[in-house]
């Protein structure tokens, strides 16, 4: 097992997650050809964010994974087309539940334990939420850790988890939250000011129309 944190690119993380998923959900087509793997990476469902990787980008991501032992071409297959498999089991010695959780985190980004349980169902059936929580703790306690909880977002009741095979974006700081609040407050104030001006203009237009109508009546009386 690597003794330092990994820094997979977004493409390499998507490729690794796709290999993990297809090994379990469509074992008859695993290992995957480059074309099949590219299609798996670019799926419109069960992916966040949706990506548009080319075969060359997937090939480069495979080289990245191969350099650290997480994926490799499969030797000795009857197919003339090169096929690829992951080596997560050999590298990290994960249980099935851990593989399922890591796979969904790789494919869908930060998620709550409840989301992870429902979205990993095709790969592993967690009997209860306690089992999901325990699996997340096991991933977090590995050396190096493979997952961790994000700081709870303001107003959120649940904690979200992320994998640690790629760098985790910095969480918003208190200053960021305060700055966002000021921007929103300023926008609200500007919106209120605009509404007041519109109401004032509408009132003036109404008054002008009334004066015009009065003048038209007087003019009509003079003509008659």
Residue pairs with C-beta under 8 A, 6 or more apart in sequence:
1 91
1 92
1 93
1 142
1 143
2 68
2 91
2 144
3 143
3 144
4 144
5 144
5 164
6 68
6 144
6 164
6 165
6 166
7 166
7 167
8 16
8 64
8 65
8 165
8 166
9 61
9 64
9 166
10 51
10 166
11 41
11 51
11 53
11 57
11 58
11 60
11 61
11 64
12 61
12 64
12 65
13 106
13 163
13 165
13 166
14 41
14 47
14 51
14 53
14 61
14 106
14 107
15 37
15 41
15 58
15 61
15 62
15 65
15 71
16 65
16 70
16 71
16 86
16 88
16 106
16 165
17 103
17 104
17 105
17 106
17 107
18 32
18 37
18 40
18 41
18 107
19 30
19 32
19 37
19 71
19 84
19 85
19 86
20 86
20 88
20 99
20 102
20 103
20 106
20 123
21 40
21 46
21 103
21 107
21 123
22 29
22 30
22 32
22 36
22 40
23 30
23 85
23 86
24 99
24 100
24 103
24 122
24 123
25 122
25 123
29 36
30 85
31 74
31 77
31 83
31 84
31 85
32 40
32 83
32 84
32 85
33 79
33 81
33 82
33 83
33 84
34 55
34 58
34 59
34 62
34 81
34 82
34 84
35 55
37 58
37 62
37 84
38 53
38 54
38 55
38 58
41 47
41 51
41 53
41 58
42 50
42 51
42 52
42 53
43 50
44 50
46 107
46 108
46 119
47 107
47 108
48 107
48 108
48 109
49 109
53 61
62 71
62 84
65 71
65 86
66 72
66 73
69 87
69 90
69 91
70 86
70 87
70 88
70 91
71 84
71 85
71 86
71 87
72 84
72 85
72 87
73 82
73 83
73 84
74 82
74 83
74 84
74 85
77 83
88 94
88 99
88 102
89 99
92 98
92 142
92 146
94 102
95 135
95 138
96 123
96 124
97 124
97 126
97 131
97 135
98 135
98 138
98 139
98 146
99 123
99 124
100 120
100 123
100 124
101 116
101 120
101 132
101 135
101 136
101 139
101 147
102 139
102 146
102 147
102 163
102 165
103 120
103 123
104 111
104 116
104 119
104 120
104 123
105 111
105 116
105 147
105 161
105 162
105 163
106 163
106 165
108 115
108 119
109 162
110 150
110 160
110 161
110 162
111 119
111 160
111 161
112 158
112 159
112 160
112 161
113 129
113 132
113 133
113 136
113 158
113 159
113 161
114 129
114 132
114 158
116 132
116 136
116 161
117 126
117 129
117 132
120 126
126 132
126 135
136 147
136 149
136 161
139 145
139 146
139 147
139 163
140 146
140 147
140 148
140 149
144 164
145 164
146 163
146 164
146 165
147 161
147 162
147 163
147 164
148 161
148 162
148 164
148 168
149 159
149 160
149 161
150 159
150 160
150 161
150 162
150 168
150 171
151 171
152 158
152 159
153 160
154 177
162 168
172 180
